[in-house]
Amino acid sequence: MGRRLQHACAWLGFVGLLFLHVDAWRAPSDTFRFGWLPDELGYRLVWVLLAWLYLLFVCGVIWPRESRRGGRE
Amino acid sequence: MTALQQVALLVAIYFVVVGAIGVVASRRSARSPEEYFLAGRGLGTVVLFMALFGTNCTSFVLIGIPGKAYDLGVGVFGLNAAIVALGVPLSFWLIGSPARTMAMRLSALTPAELYSKRLGSRRVGFLLFAFFTAYTIPYMVQGVKGASLVLSQASDGALSPGWAGFGVLFVVLLYTSLGGMRGTAWTNVFQGALFMLFMAFAFVFMARSLGGFAAAMQGAADVDPALLELDRTRGLFEPRKWASWGLVIATTVIAFPHMFARLMAAGSDEILRKVCRVYPIALVVLWVPAVLIGVWGRGAFPDLGADADRVFQLMVAEHMPPALAAFGFLAVLAAVMSTLDAQILTLSSMLLRDVLEPLGRELDPRTEVAVGRGFAWVIAAVVFGLSLVWGESVFDISRKSFEGYTTLVPTLFLALRWRRFSAGGAFASLVTGNAILACGWTLGARFPSFGFLPVFWAFVGATLAAWFGSILTPPADEAAVARAFGDG
């Protein structure tokens, strides 16, 4: 993956996560998943999982390249 | 053994352990200011992670968050924890990583010293020191207040909040002044493990005591079904306020000078990256129990009203085995102390390096460490005095500190990422952001915020002022900029 594409992915991921965080389009729900997990909490936990995957990408691809260029390694 | 004796014994053991860690660390930390204030810039992955996480988590998480979840429900997780899980690691990359390298290049030991040298302006250092101190002292006060209340409650009132606060500060000072950064980082490993393990155990035991996860949730739903959903018409859940608070809670952490100093002590960029990979998981492990204990507590104790902050202690006392419940207040104590030590160390180092030395007081390295220790005691005395007279709630005090720190972020970021950023830009940004925030606090509902929190406009104002200020004022000396960015 080229540097431009990596940066495009990073920006796209960041904006996507912000959009999913400020989720004004979602209707309130009082249902449970697995009989005990409120929908709202389940949604946030999935969001954190996506954020974590995003961070793995940043920490594994973007950050090391930037550190090498900036003489930080 | 009575409950009071049990509490006294546990506190004594806990204090002996952290004191012993401080003594062991002191054998390695008194050699030079760099060793004392930044642990020789060599913290490894585990110690750095626990030091950062322990510093990040205070009574705000263990008392304030269950209290908020008691009132507002599971939405508190999305409001705070989720965006922090993304924002904090990103800020470690965007600000922490270049700050660590630049601080090494410029031989800076404190956050304010780093920016003063990068921008070639002692006045910027003074101003940053002033804002860091102005927002850190109240944050320390809320920690002492929270710990002293819990300790006083645990002793059934035998220990007054004043004496409890004094005891907490005294022990923190002991190991901080002995062991410096290395001492506080090592104690944070012990303290962080203590409060994370306790929360995990508390989560499971409380659910079992309430009849299982489903029954615990149903108990809360029976009292108020809105606790389990996100009502976008309520307070900070309203979309524009939600977005504003997300900005605050995601960016404020990097502007804590005590967190910033720990990032400067990281051994390498790779170590920082490892910390970032683990951070979101640790946040979930700590915050999910904190929020759900508050929500379940609403079902178990529906009439707490304005005393919602007591829900954590009540749930521990009622729904944990007695032998484990005694550790509940130790967990709070550990969370508070792991933040207080870092705050005391960082403020004392800034007082020394950013105020005393620029005023012409050149000290030899040993005297510098000794004076740093003396300043730590002075700062603790001020915090103790304020904790006795400050009347606001723990959450309100924390919130003002968080909003204040957020106004510093544009300066902290741009100075590391934009070569043209100047001392004039930093001045304009810091003054504008804080002036807007002060207006918001003073005017309250009369502030024209268009649905956002005033801190959102303070952040926007600080960013614009940084840009205009830098364009309209002379750049920093090119040689100094080149040295900071490692050219050649």
Interface residues (C-beta under 8 A of the other chain):
Chain A: F14 L17 H21 V22 A24 R26 P28 S29 D30 F32 G35 W36 L37 P38 D39 E40 L41 Y43 R44 L45 W47 V48 A51 W52 Y54 L55 L56 V58 C59 W63 P64 S67 G70 G71 R72 E73
Chain B: V74 G75 F77 G78 A81 A82 I83 A85 L86 P89 L90 W93 S97 P98 R100 T101 G212 F213 A214 A216 M217 A221 P225 L228 E229 L230 D231 R232 P239 W242 A243 G246 S268 D269 E270 R273 C276 R277 P280 I281 L283 V284 V288 V291 F485 G486
